[in-house]
Structures are given as structure tokens and as C-alpha cells.
Amino acid sequence: MKKLSTRFEELDIKGLCCPQVLINVKKKIDTLNEDTTLKVLTTDPLAHLDIKAYTHIVDNVEFVSYEKKEEHDEIVLNYGTRR
């Protein structure tokens, strides 16, 4: 498993669909301190694919994990990760 940061934030965007999901994730990332783990809670069934694609085009965000829960999905990202 990839190393998580000691700083942790959560973004609850349940009920939103892309592109709003990705827009809100980007806005939240812009407010984070370096070396922060972000947990995204979403009900958009394709959000993990969009967010993972986004992490491939930026240098400082790493896709850590995706877990499908009963009522929502959890996506974990590390901000400040250098590739």
C-alpha cells in the first residue's frame, strides 16, 4: 500500500456528477498544504476513472486507492507527491 500523509482532509461530494466532481476535487486540491492525503466521498460511479485520469496529467497528485462502499465510493489521493 502507498504511504499516506500525516495530514488528512475529506471532501464529501456525494450527489454530484462529473464534471462537477472533478471541478470540486481540483478546487479542494488547490487549497491543500503539501503532503496531504485527501479522501473523496462520491456517489458518481465513474468518478474514480475521471479522477485517476486527472492524476496522470498533474505532477503533484497521486491516486492511492478506490473503494466501493454500500452507499458511496471512497477515493484516496496524496497531494504533494513528486513523481
SULURJO-V169008 format. One record per backbone hydrogen bond with DSSP energy under -0.5 kcal/mol. CO is the residue of the C=O (numbers start at 1). NH is the residue of the N-H. If there is no record, write none. Layout:
BEGIN
co: [CO;CO]
nh: [NH;NH]
END
This chain:
BEGIN
co: [7;9;11;11;13;17;17;19;20;21;22;23;24;25;26;27;28;28;29;35;36;37;38;38;39;40;40;41;42;43;44;46;46;47;48;49;50;51;52;53;53;54;54;59;60;60;62;62;65;67;67;72;73;74;75;76;76;77;78;79;79]
nh: [37;39;13;41;16;20;21;23;24;25;26;27;28;29;30;31;31;32;32;7;79;9;40;77;11;42;75;13;73;45;47;49;50;51;52;53;54;55;56;56;57;57;58;83;80;81;64;78;76;69;74;69;42;67;40;64;65;38;62;35;36]
END
